[in-house]
């Protein structure tokens, strides 16, 4: 058996590994991942905005705790 035939056989045998196990098409699976990524980005943006709004207060609390531990 030459190398080309061996590679073709290997490719046919491993092609099933790349199929989604849940029976969905590739586009639907990718769509779900994009939705998760968008939700994660939205959560990250909300957390950043909240930290911008209360960041100075949080910094003061941690500074007070740190100063209390050092005293």
C-alpha positions as MATLAB code, in Angstrom:
seq = 'XXXXXXXXXXXXXXXXXXXXXXXXXXXXXXXXXXXXXXXXXXXXXXXXXXXXXXXXXXXXXXXXXXXXXXX';
ca = [
       0.000    0.000    0.000;
       1.480    3.348   -0.987;
       1.439    6.426    1.203;
      -1.390    8.125   -0.717;
      -3.751    5.197   -0.231;
      -2.781    4.944    3.434;
      -3.496    8.636    3.988;
      -6.831    8.368    2.156;
      -7.831    5.426    4.353;
      -6.799    7.268    7.481;
      -8.767   10.352    6.404;
     -11.919    8.274    5.802;
     -11.605    6.575    9.169;
     -11.086    9.789   11.117;
     -13.693   11.882    9.255;
     -16.377   10.793   11.731;
     -14.449   12.330   14.596;
     -15.118   15.807   13.241;
     -18.895   15.450   13.116;
     -20.893   16.926   16.004;
     -22.033   14.191   18.370;
     -25.423   15.782   19.003;
     -26.516   15.595   15.361;
     -26.621   19.341   14.777;
     -25.121   20.873   11.701;
     -21.840   22.765   11.934;
     -23.542   26.144   11.418;
     -25.953   25.575   14.286;
     -23.169   24.526   16.617;
     -21.148   27.604   15.669;
     -24.194   29.783   16.163;
     -24.522   28.557   19.739;
     -20.882   29.345   20.431;
     -21.321   32.847   19.013;
     -24.322   33.392   21.271;
     -22.312   32.300   24.315;
     -19.476   34.625   23.281;
     -21.873   37.564   22.905;
     -23.386   36.923   26.331;
     -19.900   36.662   27.842;
     -18.910   39.956   26.220;
     -22.060   41.626   27.553;
     -21.340   40.375   31.078;
     -17.739   41.593   30.806;
     -18.889   45.053   29.680;
     -21.392   45.275   32.549;
     -18.704   44.262   35.072;
     -16.285   46.851   33.662;
     -18.921   49.605   33.865;
     -19.813   48.657   37.441;
     -16.150   48.621   38.443;
     -15.682   52.045   36.854;
     -18.618   53.392   38.857;
     -17.712   51.909   42.249;
     -13.994   51.374   41.753;
     -12.898   54.296   43.918;
     -15.149   53.210   46.770;
     -13.838   49.657   46.522;
     -10.263   50.945   46.486;
     -10.944   52.953   49.648;
     -12.373   49.894   51.409;
      -9.337   47.775   50.532;
      -6.997   50.587   51.594;
      -8.750   50.852   54.949;
      -8.512   47.109   55.475;
      -4.852   47.114   54.492;
      -4.080   50.020   56.810;
      -5.954   48.285   59.634;
      -3.887   45.122   59.159;
      -0.618   47.063   59.108;
      -1.409   49.015   62.281;
];
